[in-house]
Amino acid sequence: MLRQGLLAALLGTASFFALLEALLRLGGYGPDDIPYGYDPGLIGDFQPAKRHIARHPPPADHTPYRFDTNKQGLRADQDFTIPKPIGVHRLLLLGDSFTFGPFVDNHELTSAQLQTLLNKENAVALFEVVNAAMSGWTLIDQFEYLREKGLRLQPDLVAISFYINDIREFHPFFRTTLSRQVYREQSQTPLFKTQLFLRHYSATYSLLRDIKNRFEIAAAATSLSATAPHDYRPFWPAYLERLDAFAALLQEQHIALLFILIPESDHPIAPDWRAQNAAAADSLVQQLRTAEREQGNHLLESNALLPLLRQALTQRGIPYVDLLEQFARLPSNVDPQTFYLWPQDHHLSPRGHLFAAETIAAYLHRHPLAAP
C-alpha cells in the first residue's frame, strides 16, 4: 500500500507538471534559454552561440531586445580569430551595463557601431571591436577578466567605460551579489549543467525561476538602502590602486589604455552639463578630503566623480574620452536626455550608444593606433 501510495503521488505530481508545461506553452510562455553562465574555456563570460530575445518585466518597456552571443561566449554577431590576424587592429571594450547595453540590440551597441565607423573611415587597416562587458562589473572584475581571458584576444587597445556607480560597487554588498567571482563560483556547482538543461527545455522551470528572481530582486532592492550608512570614501583610493595595477599590466603587455567616462542623467530635468563639466577637480579633492560620510558618499556617486577621475587619469598620463565634456559642448537644440532610455530606464539608448561610438572614433582619428 505504501509503494502504491508513493507511485500514485509521483504520477500525480508528474501529471500536474506535464499539464502545467502544456498550458504554459499553449499560453505562449516558453523556456528562457538565457546566455548567462560562465565557462572557463571560452573567451567571453556568456554561454556560447545563443540566439536570445531578452525580455524584462515592467516598468522597463524597451523589450524585447536581441542579446545574441557568438561561439566564444561574447555578445557579438561575429567570432574573433585567435591568434589575431596580421593587419588587424583589435579594440577590447570593458565595462558594466552601460557598455553591455541592456534594452539595445547587438548591432546598436557602442562596440558594433564603433567597428562600423572605424572600418568606414579607414580603408587601410581592418578594425575589430570586442565587447566583453558585463552588468554589475567594476574595475576589480574587469582586471580579473583581462588577466584570465582578455589578453588572449591580443588587443591593441583596452577601453574601459566608467560610470558613476563604479566606486560605490566596491562595497562588499555589491561584491557578494554582482561580482564576477560570484557567477564564476555558481557556474562551477554540480547543479549548473542541470539548470542549463532545464532552462533550455522547460517552461515550468523558467516560470519558477522568474518568480524566484522577482523575489530576490525585491529583497536586493530592499537591502540596497542598507548600504547608505556605509562609508564609500575608502573605496576611492582603492579604485585608484586598482587603476594603477590595471595600467601597469597593460604597459607590461604593450597595450594602449583608454577610459570612457559616462555621466548620469536625471529625469525629467536634465543636469546642467556645462556647470558640472566646469567643476574644479582640486576643489572636489578638497571636499572629499574634508567631507562627512553622507556628503562624501554623495560626491562618490554623482557626476562630480568625472572631474575627479579626469584629474587622476591626467596625473597618470592615461588618455580618456569624457561624454560629460561632449554633452557640455552640444548645441542648445540637442537634448542629451535623448541619449538615455528615460523615463523607464537610465541606460543609454541606441542614439546614446552611437554618440559614444562617434566620440571614441573621433578620438582614434586624432590619435591613431600604431600599425599592428
ZIJO-V142165 format. One record per residue. N is the residue number from 0. RES is the residue in three letters. SS is DSSP state (h for helix, s for strand, l for the rest). Layout:
N:RES:SS, N:RES:SS
//
This chain:
0:MET:l, 1:LEU:h, 2:ARG:h, 3:GLN:h, 4:GLY:h, 5:LEU:h, 6:LEU:h, 7:ALA:h, 8:ALA:h, 9:LEU:h, 10:LEU:h, 11:GLY:h, 12:THR:h, 13:ALA:h, 14:SER:h, 15:PHE:h, 16:PHE:h, 17:ALA:h, 18:LEU:h, 19:LEU:h, 20:GLU:h, 21:ALA:h, 22:LEU:h, 23:LEU:h, 24:ARG:h, 25:LEU:h, 26:GLY:l, 27:GLY:l, 28:TYR:l, 29:GLY:l, 30:PRO:l, 31:ASP:l, 32:ASP:l, 33:ILE:l, 34:PRO:l, 35:TYR:s, 36:GLY:l, 37:TYR:l, 38:ASP:l, 39:PRO:l, 40:GLY:l, 41:LEU:l, 42:ILE:l, 43:GLY:l, 44:ASP:l, 45:PHE:s, 46:GLN:l, 47:PRO:l, 48:ALA:l, 49:LYS:l, 50:ARG:l, 51:HIS:l, 52:ILE:s, 53:ALA:s, 54:ARG:l, 55:HIS:l, 56:PRO:l, 57:PRO:l, 58:PRO:l, 59:ALA:l, 60:ASP:l, 61:HIS:l, 62:THR:l, 63:PRO:l, 64:TYR:s, 65:ARG:s, 66:PHE:l, 67:ASP:l, 68:THR:l, 69:ASN:l, 70:LYS:l, 71:GLN:l, 72:GLY:l, 73:LEU:l, 74:ARG:l, 75:ALA:l, 76:ASP:l, 77:GLN:l, 78:ASP:l, 79:PHE:l, 80:THR:l, 81:ILE:l, 82:PRO:l, 83:LYS:l, 84:PRO:l, 85:ILE:l, 86:GLY:l, 87:VAL:s, 88:HIS:s, 89:ARG:s, 90:LEU:s, 91:LEU:s, 92:LEU:s, 93:LEU:s, 94:GLY:l, 95:ASP:l, 96:SER:h, 97:PHE:h, 98:THR:h, 99:PHE:h, 100:GLY:l, 101:PRO:l, 102:PHE:l, 103:VAL:l, 104:ASP:l, 105:ASN:h, 106:HIS:h, 107:GLU:h, 108:LEU:l, 109:THR:h, 110:SER:h, 111:ALA:h, 112:GLN:h, 113:LEU:h, 114:GLN:h, 115:THR:h, 116:LEU:h, 117:LEU:h, 118:ASN:h, 119:LYS:h, 120:GLU:h, 121:ASN:l, 122:ALA:l, 123:VAL:l, 124:ALA:l, 125:LEU:s, 126:PHE:s, 127:GLU:s, 128:VAL:s, 129:VAL:s, 130:ASN:s, 131:ALA:l, 132:ALA:l, 133:MET:l, 134:SER:l, 135:GLY:l, 136:TRP:l, 137:THR:l, 138:LEU:h, 139:ILE:h, 140:ASP:h, 141:GLN:h, 142:PHE:h, 143:GLU:h, 144:TYR:h, 145:LEU:h, 146:ARG:h, 147:GLU:h, 148:LYS:l, 149:GLY:h, 150:LEU:h, 151:ARG:h, 152:LEU:h, 153:GLN:l, 154:PRO:l, 155:ASP:l, 156:LEU:s, 157:VAL:s, 158:ALA:s, 159:ILE:s, 160:SER:s, 161:PHE:s, 162:TYR:s, 163:ILE:l, 164:ASN:l, 165:ASP:l, 166:ILE:l, 167:ARG:h, 168:GLU:h, 169:PHE:h, 170:HIS:l, 171:PRO:h, 172:PHE:h, 173:PHE:h, 174:ARG:h, 175:THR:l, 176:THR:l, 177:LEU:l, 178:SER:l, 179:ARG:h, 180:GLN:h, 181:VAL:h, 182:TYR:h, 183:ARG:h, 184:GLU:h, 185:GLN:h, 186:SER:h, 187:GLN:l, 188:THR:l, 189:PRO:l, 190:LEU:l, 191:PHE:h, 192:LYS:h, 193:THR:h, 194:GLN:h, 195:LEU:h, 196:PHE:h, 197:LEU:h, 198:ARG:h, 199:HIS:h, 200:TYR:h, 201:SER:l, 202:ALA:h, 203:THR:h, 204:TYR:h, 205:SER:h, 206:LEU:h, 207:LEU:h, 208:ARG:h, 209:ASP:h, 210:ILE:h, 211:LYS:h, 212:ASN:h, 213:ARG:h, 214:PHE:h, 215:GLU:h, 216:ILE:h, 217:ALA:h, 218:ALA:h, 219:ALA:h, 220:ALA:h, 221:THR:h, 222:SER:h, 223:LEU:h, 224:SER:h, 225:ALA:h, 226:THR:h, 227:ALA:l, 228:PRO:l, 229:HIS:l, 230:ASP:l, 231:TYR:l, 232:ARG:h, 233:PRO:h, 234:PHE:h, 235:TRP:h, 236:PRO:h, 237:ALA:h, 238:TYR:h, 239:LEU:h, 240:GLU:h, 241:ARG:h, 242:LEU:h, 243:ASP:h, 244:ALA:h, 245:PHE:h, 246:ALA:h, 247:ALA:h, 248:LEU:h, 249:LEU:h, 250:GLN:h, 251:GLU:h, 252:GLN:l, 253:HIS:l, 254:ILE:l, 255:ALA:s, 256:LEU:s, 257:LEU:s, 258:PHE:s, 259:ILE:s, 260:LEU:s, 261:ILE:s, 262:PRO:l, 263:GLU:l, 264:SER:l, 265:ASP:l, 266:HIS:l, 267:PRO:l, 268:ILE:l, 269:ALA:l, 270:PRO:l, 271:ASP:l, 272:TRP:h, 273:ARG:h, 274:ALA:h, 275:GLN:h, 276:ASN:h, 277:ALA:l, 278:ALA:l, 279:ALA:l, 280:ALA:h, 281:ASP:h, 282:SER:h, 283:LEU:h, 284:VAL:h, 285:GLN:h, 286:GLN:h, 287:LEU:h, 288:ARG:h, 289:THR:h, 290:ALA:l, 291:GLU:l, 292:ARG:h, 293:GLU:h, 294:GLN:h, 295:GLY:h, 296:ASN:h, 297:HIS:h, 298:LEU:h, 299:LEU:l, 300:GLU:l, 301:SER:l, 302:ASN:l, 303:ALA:h, 304:LEU:h, 305:LEU:h, 306:PRO:h, 307:LEU:h, 308:LEU:h, 309:ARG:h, 310:GLN:h, 311:ALA:h, 312:LEU:h, 313:THR:h, 314:GLN:h, 315:ARG:h, 316:GLY:l, 317:ILE:l, 318:PRO:s, 319:TYR:s, 320:VAL:s, 321:ASP:s, 322:LEU:h, 323:LEU:h, 324:GLU:h, 325:GLN:h, 326:PHE:h, 327:ALA:h, 328:ARG:h, 329:LEU:l, 330:PRO:l, 331:SER:l, 332:ASN:l, 333:VAL:l, 334:ASP:l, 335:PRO:h, 336:GLN:h, 337:THR:h, 338:PHE:h, 339:TYR:s, 340:LEU:l, 341:TRP:l, 342:PRO:l, 343:GLN:l, 344:ASP:l, 345:HIS:l, 346:HIS:l, 347:LEU:s, 348:SER:l, 349:PRO:h, 350:ARG:h, 351:GLY:h, 352:HIS:h, 353:LEU:h, 354:PHE:h, 355:ALA:h, 356:ALA:h, 357:GLU:h, 358:THR:h, 359:ILE:h, 360:ALA:h, 361:ALA:h, 362:TYR:h, 363:LEU:h, 364:HIS:h, 365:ARG:h, 366:HIS:l, 367:PRO:l, 368:LEU:l, 369:ALA:l, 370:ALA:l, 371:PRO:l
//
